[in-house]
Amino acid sequence: MKERRTGKAAASAASKVLKGKNYSQTAKQAAGSALSQRVRKK
């Protein structure tokens, strides 16, 4: 089974949600989850 990771565009959008003031707590939790699955470059 292929591992699934958050893509660059989705990670960027998630970052904006976490930094924004006009998003719900649920949206921020989902964004945090997406960023935790992001592959980090070495």
Number of C-alpha atoms within 10 A of each C-alpha: 3 4 4 9 14 16 13 12 9 15 20 13 13 22 16 14 20 19 10 11 9 9 12 11 11 9 14 19 14 14 20 16 13 18 22 13 13 15 13 7 4 3
